[in-house]
Amino acid sequence: MRRAPERLVEKPFDLLIIGGGIYGATLAWMASSAGLTTALIEKGDFGEATSANTQKIIHGGMRYLQSLDLSRVMESVRERKRMLQLAPHLIDPLRCIMPIFGYGIKGKEVLTAGLSFYNLISHSRNDGMPASKAIPPCRVLSKADTLQLLPDLQTQGLRGSAEWHDAICMNTERMVLGFIRSAYNSGAGIANYVLAEKMERKNTHYVSVTCRDLIRNTNFDVVAQKVANCCGPWIRDLIKPAEAEKQLHDLHFVAGVNVITRAIFSHRVAVGLRDPADPASRLYFVVPWRGHSLLGTEWFAYKGNPGEFKIKEEHCAELLKGFNKAYPPANLGLHDVQHALGGLVPGSLTRSSTGPQLKPWNHFRLLDHSEFGQRRVVSVIGVKYTTAAGVARRVLGFLFPERYIENYVTATGFSTADDKPERLPNLQTRWDSVFGESQVRRIASTYGPFAEDVLKSASQCVSISAGKDNGIDLVRGEVAYVIENEMALTLDDIVRRRTDRGTDGLPPEDELVRVADYAASFLGWTQIYKLKEIEDLKKHYLQFN
Ligand SMILES: Cc1cc2nc3c(=O)[nH]c(=O)nc-3n(C[C@H](O)[C@H](O)[C@H](O)COP(=O)(O)OP(=O)(O)OC[C@H]3O[C@@H](n4cnc5c(N)ncnc54)[C@H](O)[C@@H]3O)c2cc1C
C-alpha cells in the first residue's frame, strides 16, 4: 500500500470519505468491496484518534438489556460476530464477570432472568464460527466461585456474580489498518496526512473537496458524487456554522480516560465493579491487557478544541481514587500507571433532579446535508467501535439506495484463513529456525495474513552496526515492511500503530533509538529530524510529576 495522493485527482469518485478512524475505514472497505470507486483521506495517521484509545472491548450488547434496547443488543451480537470472523488474529472472546450485591433490580434473581433471555435471543451467535472463537452462554456464578476468581472481594452482601463473554481487540490500530488495506486492495484511493479543508457543491452531480497534503505542502481538489464526513470529534469542522447549529445543536463531547496499570487480578477475566455501598455509583471495568490491566473509565465534560484534548495527571488520579473506593484491595497509585488512553465521544445534556447531566449518546447519527442536494453529503457520528461496520452498511444503503450492499464478512486486509490450524505451524516450520519461536508467534498475531511477507522482508534485512555484519535483523525487517507496504511515515506511525511496539507503554530507550535509526535510513531523515521524531513520539506518553 503506497501513498500516492496524486491518484486522488485523476478522476471523480463515487464516494469520498473524510476521516480514517474505524468509521471511515469500515465505510471505505464496504464501499470499495461493493464496486464503488472510493477515496479516503485522513489528516493524521489511520486510526490515530478516538479509535486507538478505546477500552478494546468488542461488545456483545448485554448491557443494553437494562434499557430494553433490543435492537442495539442484536446489532452488537451481530457485529461482535463479524469482527471475530474478520480478524481472528486480533480478536478473541473475553470472559467477563460482575459481582452481585444485594437484591432488587440489580439482584441475582433479576440478573438470572436477564442472562437467560440474552442467551435465548443471541442463540445464533456461534453459527459457522470455529470453536476457538465461540461465545459461551451467560450464567450466574455462586458466591464461592466468585471468590475463587476474586479472593479479595468484599464478602458482606455478596451473592455471586453474573458471567458473560464479550470480545477483546488486541490491536484496535491494526484493525483499522486492516480495513484500510482491504479498501486499497479493492482499488480505493487512500492517503494519510491529507487534510480536508473545505467542501463545495461543484454542480448538480458532484461535490469538490479542497485538500491539503501535509507532507508535500500542496493543495488539490478531490471530486466525488457523494461525500461522507467521518471526522469523529472534528465533525463540525467541515459543516457550515448554520448547518451545524441546525443539526448538531445538542452535540457536546464527553471525554473518557482509561489507564494501563499493573495486573489487578490474577485470573484472565474482565471484571465490572462499583462501590457495593452505593449501587448508583460509577461502574468501573477492568480488562486483562497483555499481562497488565486496562482500567476505565473516567468520564467528564469536554468543551475545548478536539485537537487539544490531553490526558492530565488529575484525570488518572481521579480514576484511581474512584476505583480504589469501589475495590479497596487494589490500592492503586499513580506509580502503578504505565500508560493512559483517552478520547472524546458524543453526548447530550439531559435534565435530572440534580441539574443538567452530560450523557454519551446511545445511537449513531447520520446527518444529510441537503444544501449539497439530497443524499449527497452526509456526516456520520458513531458511538461504538464495535458497531462501525454495521453502520457503514446503513450509510451506504442511504447514499446508494439503488445498489444492494452485501453484509460482508471477509476482507483481504484480514484473513479468516488465519484461524486455520495449519497457519501458525506452517509459519513456524519455515521461520522458527531463523527468528525463534516466540518472535514468529508475535509476528503472526500482529500481522495476521501479512506475517509471511513481514518475515520474508526481514529475512533479507541484515543488521550492520559499526561496519560489522550482525546477521538477520527482524526489527529492521519490520520497519522496512511497514514503511514500504503500510504507509508508515513517522516514528509514531511505526511504533504506536504498525509494529505494536508502543501500544501499551513507551518502549525502552535503546529499542526506540534502534527503530528510529532504521526509519531514518529508509526515509532519509537527518540526525536532527530523527531526534525530533523521538521527542514527538514521547509526547504521547504520560510522565507524572
Ligand atoms: C475512552 C473511550 C473508550 C471507548 N471504549 C470503547 C470500547 O471498549 N468499545 C467500543 O466499541 N467503543 C469504545 N469507544 C467508542 C469508540 O472509540 C468510538 O465510537 C470510535 O472509535 C469512533 O470512531 P470514529 O472513526 O468516528 O472517530 P475517530 O477514530 O476519532 O476518527 C476520526 C478521524 O477523522 C480524522 N479527521 C478529522 N478531521 C479531518 C479532516 N478535516 N480531514 C481529514 N481527516 C480528518 C481524524 O484525524 C480522525 O483520525 C470508546 C471511546 C472512548 C473515548
The ligand as a MOL file (V3000), in Angstrom:
LIG
                    3D

  0  0  0     0  0            999 V3000
M  V30 BEGIN CTAB
M  V30 COUNTS 53 58 0 0 0
M  V30 BEGIN ATOM
M  V30 1 C -12.2910 6.3010 26.4580 0
M  V30 2 C -13.0920 5.5890 25.3900 0
M  V30 3 C -13.2630 4.2110 25.4610 0
M  V30 4 C -14.0110 3.5570 24.4830 0
M  V30 5 N -14.1270 2.2010 24.5550 0
M  V30 6 C -14.8110 1.5410 23.5960 0
M  V30 7 C -14.8590 0.1200 23.6330 0
M  V30 8 O -14.2670 -0.5310 24.5010 0
M  V30 9 N -15.5710 -0.4970 22.6530 0
M  V30 10 C -16.2190 0.1870 21.6690 0
M  V30 11 O -16.8690 -0.4570 20.8390 0
M  V30 12 N -16.1590 1.5400 21.5900 0
M  V30 13 C -15.4620 2.2330 22.5230 0
M  V30 14 N -15.3660 3.6000 22.4560 0
M  V30 15 C -16.0270 4.3230 21.3390 0
M  V30 16 C -15.1660 4.2880 20.0610 0
M  V30 17 O -13.8290 4.5310 20.3800 0
M  V30 18 C -15.6250 5.3430 19.0470 0
M  V30 19 O -17.0120 5.2240 18.8230 0
M  V30 20 C -14.9290 5.2050 17.6890 0
M  V30 21 O -13.5440 4.9910 17.8330 0
M  V30 22 C -15.1620 6.4640 16.8650 0
M  V30 23 O -14.5080 6.2980 15.6330 0
M  V30 24 P -14.5260 7.4270 14.5110 0
M  V30 25 O -13.9460 6.8390 13.2910 0
M  V30 26 O -15.8700 8.0330 14.4240 0
M  V30 27 O -13.6090 8.6030 15.1140 0
M  V30 28 P -12.0240 8.7610 15.1380 0
M  V30 29 O -11.3420 7.4920 15.4510 0
M  V30 30 O -11.7390 9.9250 16.0080 0
M  V30 31 O -11.6730 9.1030 13.6340 0
M  V30 32 C -11.9390 10.3450 13.0340 0
M  V30 33 C -10.7590 10.6430 12.1150 0
M  V30 34 O -11.0590 11.7570 11.2770 0
M  V30 35 C -9.8420 12.4620 11.0400 0
M  V30 36 N -10.1710 13.8240 10.6010 0
M  V30 37 C -10.7900 14.7840 11.3400 0
M  V30 38 N -10.9290 15.9100 10.6080 0
M  V30 39 C -10.3950 15.6580 9.3800 0
M  V30 40 C -10.2320 16.4340 8.1980 0
M  V30 41 N -10.6680 17.6950 8.1170 0
M  V30 42 N -9.6090 15.8680 7.1340 0
M  V30 43 C -9.1640 14.5800 7.1830 0
M  V30 44 N -9.2940 13.8010 8.2860 0
M  V30 45 C -9.9070 14.3270 9.3660 0
M  V30 46 C -9.1630 12.4220 12.4130 0
M  V30 47 O -7.7720 12.6620 12.3200 0
M  V30 48 C -9.5050 11.0250 12.9060 0
M  V30 49 O -8.4810 10.0820 12.6360 0
M  V30 50 C -14.6030 4.2890 23.4130 0
M  V30 51 C -14.4060 5.6660 23.3320 0
M  V30 52 C -13.6420 6.3190 24.2940 0
M  V30 53 C -13.4080 7.7940 24.1750 0
M  V30 END ATOM
M  V30 BEGIN BOND
M  V30 1 1 1 2
M  V30 2 1 2 3
M  V30 3 2 2 52
M  V30 4 2 3 4
M  V30 5 1 4 5
M  V30 6 1 4 50
M  V30 7 2 5 6
M  V30 8 1 6 7
M  V30 9 1 6 13
M  V30 10 2 7 8
M  V30 11 1 7 9
M  V30 12 1 9 10
M  V30 13 2 10 11
M  V30 14 1 10 12
M  V30 15 2 12 13
M  V30 16 1 13 14
M  V30 17 1 14 15
M  V30 18 1 14 50
M  V30 19 1 15 16
M  V30 20 1 16 17
M  V30 21 1 16 18
M  V30 22 1 18 19
M  V30 23 1 18 20
M  V30 24 1 20 21
M  V30 25 1 20 22
M  V30 26 1 22 23
M  V30 27 1 23 24
M  V30 28 2 24 25
M  V30 29 1 24 26
M  V30 30 1 24 27
M  V30 31 1 27 28
M  V30 32 2 28 29
M  V30 33 1 28 30
M  V30 34 1 28 31
M  V30 35 1 31 32
M  V30 36 1 32 33
M  V30 37 1 33 34
M  V30 38 1 33 48
M  V30 39 1 34 35
M  V30 40 1 35 36
M  V30 41 1 35 46
M  V30 42 1 36 37
M  V30 43 1 36 45
M  V30 44 2 37 38
M  V30 45 1 38 39
M  V30 46 1 39 40
M  V30 47 2 39 45
M  V30 48 1 40 41
M  V30 49 2 40 42
M  V30 50 1 42 43
M  V30 51 2 43 44
M  V30 52 1 44 45
M  V30 53 1 46 47
M  V30 54 1 46 48
M  V30 55 1 48 49
M  V30 56 2 50 51
M  V30 57 1 51 52
M  V30 58 1 52 53
M  V30 END BOND
M  V30 END CTAB
M  END
